[in-house]
Amino acid sequence: MIKVISRNKNRIFRKLRTKERLQGTEARPRLVVYKSLKNLYAQLVDDEKGHTIFSLSTLDKKKFGVLKSRKNKQAAQKMGQLVAKELIERGIKQVVFDRNGYKYHGKIKLFADTARQKGLLF
């Protein structure tokens, strides 16, 4: 059995390894997803200029309204819809998807698939 400490170290190593390949530009910024135990976070980053263009989290009660939980798949799906809608309104259709070392499974996959269905290209 893998200990929790080594599992976290492996995730951080994967994150650093993939970040070298994933560089966001002004034409195609990087969409970074982070999940904690209680919330989901997404931000759009332009690596050339070194600033965040847009960010959203499940902590925003105005946009998410009343959800049973802010950490489940329903919240991930709602977040994918909101992110895709906001980016398309800003004129951004293509992004580089940075899953931050997480497996493409569960909430991360649901977030990405929902954003793709709403018109975002990865």
FENCOR-V358240 format. One record per residue. N is the residue number from 0. RES is the residue in one small letter. SS is DSSP state (h for helix, s for strand, l for the rest). OMEGA is omega in degrees with one decimal (* if undefined). D_FIRST is the distance of its C-alpha to the first C-alpha in whole Angstrom. Layout:
n=N res=RES ss=SS omega=OMEGA d_first=D_FIRST
n=N res=RES ss=SS omega=OMEGA d_first=D_FIRST
//
This chain:
n=0 res=m ss=l omega=179.8 d_first=0
n=1 res=i ss=l omega=178.3 d_first=4
n=2 res=k ss=l omega=-178.6 d_first=6
n=3 res=v ss=h omega=-178.2 d_first=9
n=4 res=i ss=h omega=-179.0 d_first=12
n=5 res=s ss=h omega=177.1 d_first=10
n=6 res=r ss=h omega=177.6 d_first=10
n=7 res=n ss=h omega=177.7 d_first=14
n=8 res=k ss=h omega=178.2 d_first=15
n=9 res=n ss=h omega=180.0 d_first=14
n=10 res=r ss=h omega=179.5 d_first=16
n=11 res=i ss=h omega=177.9 d_first=19
n=12 res=f ss=h omega=177.5 d_first=19
n=13 res=r ss=h omega=179.4 d_first=19
n=14 res=k ss=h omega=-179.2 d_first=22
n=15 res=l ss=h omega=-179.0 d_first=24
n=16 res=r ss=h omega=-178.2 d_first=24
n=17 res=t ss=h omega=-178.3 d_first=25
n=18 res=k ss=h omega=178.1 d_first=28
n=19 res=e ss=h omega=-179.2 d_first=30
n=20 res=r ss=h omega=-175.5 d_first=30
n=21 res=l ss=l omega=177.7 d_first=31
n=22 res=q ss=l omega=179.0 d_first=34
n=23 res=g ss=l omega=176.6 d_first=36
n=24 res=t ss=l omega=178.4 d_first=40
n=25 res=e ss=l omega=179.3 d_first=43
n=26 res=a ss=l omega=-178.5 d_first=44
n=27 res=r ss=l omega=-177.7 d_first=40
n=28 res=p ss=l omega=-177.7 d_first=38
n=29 res=r ss=s omega=176.9 d_first=34
n=30 res=l ss=s omega=-176.0 d_first=33
n=31 res=v ss=s omega=178.2 d_first=29
n=32 res=v ss=s omega=176.4 d_first=27
n=33 res=y ss=s omega=176.3 d_first=25
n=34 res=k ss=s omega=173.2 d_first=23
n=35 res=s ss=l omega=179.9 d_first=23
n=36 res=l ss=l omega=-175.3 d_first=22
n=37 res=k ss=l omega=-173.9 d_first=25
n=38 res=n ss=l omega=174.5 d_first=27
n=39 res=l ss=s omega=-178.8 d_first=27
n=40 res=y ss=s omega=174.1 d_first=29
n=41 res=a ss=s omega=176.0 d_first=31
n=42 res=q ss=s omega=179.3 d_first=34
n=43 res=l ss=s omega=-171.5 d_first=36
n=44 res=v ss=s omega=170.7 d_first=36
n=45 res=d ss=s omega=-174.7 d_first=39
n=46 res=d ss=l omega=179.3 d_first=37
n=47 res=e ss=l omega=178.9 d_first=41
n=48 res=k ss=l omega=178.2 d_first=42
n=49 res=g ss=l omega=176.9 d_first=39
n=50 res=h ss=s omega=-179.8 d_first=40
n=51 res=t ss=s omega=-179.3 d_first=38
n=52 res=i ss=s omega=-173.5 d_first=40
n=53 res=f ss=s omega=174.8 d_first=39
n=54 res=s ss=s omega=-179.7 d_first=36
n=55 res=l ss=s omega=174.6 d_first=35
n=56 res=s ss=s omega=179.4 d_first=33
n=57 res=t ss=l omega=175.8 d_first=32
n=58 res=l ss=l omega=-178.3 d_first=34
n=59 res=d ss=l omega=-175.2 d_first=37
n=60 res=k ss=h omega=179.4 d_first=39
n=61 res=k ss=h omega=-177.0 d_first=42
n=62 res=k ss=h omega=-175.8 d_first=40
n=63 res=f ss=h omega=177.4 d_first=38
n=64 res=g ss=l omega=-178.3 d_first=40
n=65 res=v ss=l omega=174.1 d_first=39
n=66 res=l ss=l omega=177.9 d_first=35
n=67 res=k ss=l omega=178.4 d_first=33
n=68 res=s ss=l omega=179.7 d_first=30
n=69 res=r ss=l omega=-178.2 d_first=30
n=70 res=k ss=l omega=-175.5 d_first=26
n=71 res=n ss=l omega=-176.9 d_first=26
n=72 res=k ss=h omega=177.7 d_first=27
n=73 res=q ss=h omega=177.9 d_first=31
n=74 res=a ss=h omega=178.3 d_first=31
n=75 res=a ss=h omega=178.9 d_first=29
n=76 res=q ss=h omega=178.4 d_first=32
n=77 res=k ss=h omega=179.9 d_first=35
n=78 res=m ss=h omega=176.3 d_first=33
n=79 res=g ss=h omega=177.9 d_first=33
n=80 res=q ss=h omega=-177.5 d_first=37
n=81 res=l ss=h omega=-179.8 d_first=38
n=82 res=v ss=h omega=-179.7 d_first=37
n=83 res=a ss=h omega=-179.9 d_first=38
n=84 res=k ss=h omega=-178.0 d_first=42
n=85 res=e ss=h omega=-177.9 d_first=42
n=86 res=l ss=h omega=178.3 d_first=41
n=87 res=i ss=h omega=175.0 d_first=44
n=88 res=e ss=h omega=179.1 d_first=46
n=89 res=r ss=l omega=178.5 d_first=46
n=90 res=g ss=l omega=179.6 d_first=47
n=91 res=i ss=l omega=-179.9 d_first=43
n=92 res=k ss=l omega=-178.5 d_first=42
n=93 res=q ss=s omega=177.8 d_first=40
n=94 res=v ss=l omega=170.4 d_first=37
n=95 res=v ss=s omega=-175.6 d_first=34
n=96 res=f ss=s omega=178.3 d_first=30
n=97 res=d ss=s omega=-177.8 d_first=28
n=98 res=r ss=l omega=170.5 d_first=25
n=99 res=n ss=l omega=178.3 d_first=23
n=100 res=g ss=l omega=178.0 d_first=20
n=101 res=y ss=l omega=175.5 d_first=19
n=102 res=k ss=l omega=177.0 d_first=18
n=103 res=y ss=l omega=-171.5 d_first=22
n=104 res=h ss=l omega=173.4 d_first=21
n=105 res=g ss=l omega=-175.5 d_first=22
n=106 res=k ss=h omega=-179.8 d_first=24
n=107 res=i ss=h omega=179.4 d_first=24
n=108 res=k ss=h omega=180.0 d_first=25
n=109 res=l ss=h omega=176.2 d_first=28
n=110 res=f ss=h omega=-177.0 d_first=29
n=111 res=a ss=h omega=-179.2 d_first=30
n=112 res=d ss=h omega=178.8 d_first=31
n=113 res=t ss=h omega=178.6 d_first=34
n=114 res=a ss=h omega=177.7 d_first=35
n=115 res=r ss=h omega=179.9 d_first=36
n=116 res=q ss=h omega=179.9 d_first=38
n=117 res=k ss=l omega=172.5 d_first=40
n=118 res=g ss=l omega=179.2 d_first=41
n=119 res=l ss=l omega=-179.6 d_first=38
n=120 res=l ss=s omega=177.7 d_first=38
n=121 res=f ss=l omega=* d_first=35
//
